[in-house]
Amino acid sequence: MQAFADAIAANLERPRPLLKQVVDHLASHYSVSRDELGAFFTGQLDALED
């Protein structure tokens, strides 16, 4: 059972591309441009809601 939980955790933690809808949401709600996304996530990720 632990192997299954580890496989799920690894799949959830893998990098994946941001959807256009996510980028559009961040741009409209947080005034973040595409070029600023990395810095936004680095500095603001902990403050965002789940």
C-alpha positions in Angstrom: 0.0 0.0 0.0 2.9 2.4 0.7 4.2 1.9 -2.9 0.8 3.0 -4.1 0.8 6.2 -1.9 4.4 7.0 -3.0 3.4 6.6 -6.7 0.4 9.0 -6.2 2.6 11.5 -4.3 5.2 11.4 -7.0 2.6 11.9 -9.7 1.1 14.9 -7.9 4.5 16.5 -7.3 5.8 16.3 -10.9 6.2 19.5 -12.9 3.4 20.2 -15.4 2.7 23.1 -17.7 0.3 25.8 -16.5 -3.0 25.9 -18.3 -3.9 29.1 -20.2 -6.9 29.5 -17.8 -4.5 29.5 -14.8 -2.2 32.1 -16.4 -5.3 34.2 -17.3 -6.6 34.0 -13.7 -3.3 35.0 -12.2 -3.0 37.9 -14.6 -6.5 39.2 -13.8 -6.6 38.6 -10.1 -2.9 39.3 -9.1 -1.8 41.5 -12.0 1.0 39.1 -12.9 2.4 38.9 -16.4 3.7 35.7 -18.0 7.3 36.9 -17.5 6.7 37.4 -13.7 5.1 34.0 -13.0 8.3 32.4 -11.7 9.0 35.2 -9.2 5.3 35.3 -8.2 5.2 31.6 -7.3 8.6 31.8 -5.5 7.5 34.8 -3.4 3.7 34.3 -3.1 3.0 30.6 -3.2 2.8 30.2 0.5 0.3 33.0 0.8 -2.1 31.6 -1.8 -5.3 29.7 -0.9 -5.4 26.0 -1.6 
